[in-house]
Amino acid sequence: MDIQHNDGSSKGSFFIEKDGNTVAEITYSKAGKTTIIIDHTEVSDALRGENVGKRLVEHAVNYAREHELRVIPLCPFAKSVIERDESLQDVLK
């Protein structure tokens, strides 16, 4: 599954499409030039158990690293994934 990126001026998302439909997505808002706020993660029931949500969180964290951004995980799912994995915590604000 290919994770795509939609980057707007104030919001963005990482998502997976299947047959033209979004089946998994993590969204964020930009807070200034150095911070993103992960605010929502959603995965289709058809993909449950495949760690797709975790992969989206990891992708968002890697994006933050590449662009020297800090992350505020307001989304409860993203927050729990990051809190359980020390290797993802370097981007936390």
TAMOGI-V671843 format. One record per residue. N is the residue number from 0. PHI is phi in degrees with one decimal (NA if undefined). PSI is psi in whole degrees, -180 to 180 (* if undefined). OMEGA is omega in whole degrees, 0 to 359 (none if undefined). Layout:
BEGIN
n={N:N}
phi={PHI:PHI}
psi={PSI:PSI}
omega={OMEGA:OMEGA}
END
This chain:
BEGIN
n={0:1:2:3:4:5:6:7:8:9:10:11:12:13:14:15:16:17:18:19:20:21:22:23:24:25:26:27:28:29:30:31:32:33:34:35:36:37:38:39:40:41:42:43:44:45:46:47:48:49:50:51:52:53:54:55:56:57:58:59:60:61:62:63:64:65:66:67:68:69:70:71:72:73:74:75:76:77:78:79:80:81:82:83:84:85:86:87:88:89:90:91:92}
phi={NA:-93.3:-89.1:-102.7:-128.7:-119.2:-118.1:-95.3:-70.6:-125.7:-139.5:-158.4:-157.0:-116.1:-149.1:-123.0:-111.1:-139.5:54.4:80.8:-114.0:-74.9:-108.9:-157.6:-158.1:-126.4:-114.6:-144.4:-116.3:-90.3:-118.3:78.2:-93.7:-121.8:-138.2:-120.6:-112.7:-77.4:-114.0:-163.2:-132.9:-142.4:-130.4:-58.0:-56.6:-64.3:-104.5:-58.2:85.4:-104.0:59.5:-66.7:-60.0:-63.3:-62.3:-65.0:-61.9:-61.1:-64.5:-63.8:-65.2:-63.7:-61.0:-60.6:-61.7:-61.1:-106.7:52.7:-109.3:-100.0:-122.8:-114.7:-89.9:-79.2:-64.9:-58.2:-65.4:-60.1:-60.6:-67.8:-63.2:-67.1:-65.6:-84.1:-127.9:-56.7:-68.9:-100.8:-83.5:-66.0:-95.8:-64.3:-96.7}
psi={130:124:123:164:134:115:105:-177:-32:-13:164:175:157:133:162:131:147:124:38:2:142:121:-11:143:143:130:154:158:149:132:89:-161:-9:3:140:148:112:117:-11:140:133:133:133:145:-31:-20:3:142:0:10:27:-42:-44:-41:-38:-43:-46:-38:-43:-40:-43:-38:-45:-43:-48:-31:13:50:154:155:134:110:93:-28:125:-38:-51:-41:-45:-38:-46:-41:-30:-10:102:-29:-12:-7:-8:-18:-5:143:*}
omega={182:178:180:183:173:185:178:183:181:181:177:178:169:187:177:178:174:181:177:180:175:182:176:183:169:184:178:173:178:178:185:184:187:186:169:179:176:187:182:173:179:180:178:178:181:182:181:179:181:180:180:178:179:179:178:178:179:179:179:179:178:176:179:179:182:183:178:180:173:184:170:182:177:178:182:180:180:180:182:178:182:181:181:184:183:183:179:190:182:182:183:177:none}
END
